[in-house]
């Protein structure tokens, strides 16, 4: 028997709470779990919808049980606590796992130190079998140690290698569970990233299949159902079960917010509930949750940070390109999302958007101007920071950083955004990377420093890190 744990962002729990994901492999009967924090026994409260349970009941080829537990609050002291779990079962040898964990700070520090967010997307294990990405993140210590890790999609590539021909639900479940195990369990590689700090995550298409939920020639199972029945095929059912088992931090919670005042993060899952008719990327209740978040952060003058898998500044695709991979702008609820952000910009706010997906790193500013064209008075702006990939998928190339349209109309017809590239300039910089965002209190708001930490670079470039000039985000 083997047991593994990792820290999660405890959104919706009291400050100082540690939320822990646990997985157990190689058991006959579900084991009992005993927990300690700093060598003291504690009672862990399971999430009502995510207790320790089989990840996929029909799968016996790779038996795995997962669950989410809250440990008693120890206070938001930023000190490492030794969390240990012991799994015991009458028909297997006991197993244990220990990890040093820190709580999420209850606010951006006021002592001059920074609150650090690590932004990660697109990790293909076949492109990093030696664990380079985990090694780079392991070097983030001291003043650069992450306080939170944001994983924003494609944490696994279930559709690689392509043309997986199995139509058997047990075979698919076992294959997907093994992919998750390879990435999420252990002490090196991607697991090292997930152990660096409490994780808040959302999916993108490769948690399901490329361009999900639309048909894909690389995923044969997607070709044999009518659009309205795609969610009933074995591939979708196994993929969704494994996502829920390995990535959810709270039952039936796909889009959610968490706050580290004055910062407020909205984690937007606009992939799981996309509809094949192109109308929706989110459930109605999640879109309403987003609108409530926009209103709340505007009223309380918090720093708004929206986190999605796909970039917000990509126009809709058409023709054959639309068949290969649709952008967020292809869907009918995209204008509602952008109207929320431009509404905050009209209040003079600087909005942050953290995204991944596109296989290049990029930072742009999109400025909303007033209606007086003669003066061009600046009202507010949206800064989008893309971090992608952490490990490039097989058969792909590191893309040149895409150029956002210089004049962009994302929502209401009267709204226009002028985009300006911030990073990279020329020559372009391409390669595997993660991105560290450092927030520090400053007079009038919060200062943000962005660091692109390269894991592997291409085109003869030397490995290094790139620090962007700090900006002030008014509070």
Secondary structure as GFF3:
##gff-version 3
##sequence-region A 1 475
A	DSSP	beta_strand	2	8	.	.	.	ID=ss1
A	DSSP	beta_strand	18	25	.	.	.	ID=ss2
A	DSSP	beta_strand	32	37	.	.	.	ID=ss3
A	DSSP	beta_strand	40	42	.	.	.	ID=ss4
A	DSSP	beta_strand	45	46	.	.	.	ID=ss5
A	DSSP	beta_strand	53	54	.	.	.	ID=ss6
A	DSSP	beta_strand	64	71	.	.	.	ID=ss7
A	DSSP	beta_strand	81	89	.	.	.	ID=ss8
A	DSSP	beta_strand	92	101	.	.	.	ID=ss9
A	DSSP	beta_strand	115	120	.	.	.	ID=ss10
A	DSSP	three_ten_helix	125	127	.	.	.	ID=ss11
A	DSSP	alpha_helix	132	138	.	.	.	ID=ss12
A	DSSP	three_ten_helix	142	144	.	.	.	ID=ss13
A	DSSP	beta_strand	148	151	.	.	.	ID=ss14
A	DSSP	alpha_helix	169	184	.	.	.	ID=ss15
A	DSSP	alpha_helix	190	194	.	.	.	ID=ss16
A	DSSP	beta_strand	198	201	.	.	.	ID=ss17
A	DSSP	three_ten_helix	205	207	.	.	.	ID=ss18
A	DSSP	three_ten_helix	220	223	.	.	.	ID=ss19
A	DSSP	three_ten_helix	227	232	.	.	.	ID=ss20
A	DSSP	alpha_helix	234	246	.	.	.	ID=ss21
A	DSSP	beta_strand	256	260	.	.	.	ID=ss22
A	DSSP	beta_strand	263	267	.	.	.	ID=ss23
A	DSSP	alpha_helix	284	300	.	.	.	ID=ss24
A	DSSP	beta_strand	303	307	.	.	.	ID=ss25
A	DSSP	alpha_helix	320	324	.	.	.	ID=ss26
A	DSSP	three_ten_helix	328	330	.	.	.	ID=ss27
A	DSSP	alpha_helix	334	346	.	.	.	ID=ss28
A	DSSP	beta_strand	350	355	.	.	.	ID=ss29
A	DSSP	beta_strand	362	369	.	.	.	ID=ss30
A	DSSP	beta_strand	378	386	.	.	.	ID=ss31
A	DSSP	beta_strand	407	408	.	.	.	ID=ss32
A	DSSP	beta_strand	417	423	.	.	.	ID=ss33
A	DSSP	beta_strand	431	442	.	.	.	ID=ss34
A	DSSP	beta_strand	445	457	.	.	.	ID=ss35
A	DSSP	beta_strand	465	467	.	.	.	ID=ss36
A	DSSP	beta_strand	471	474	.	.	.	ID=ss37
###
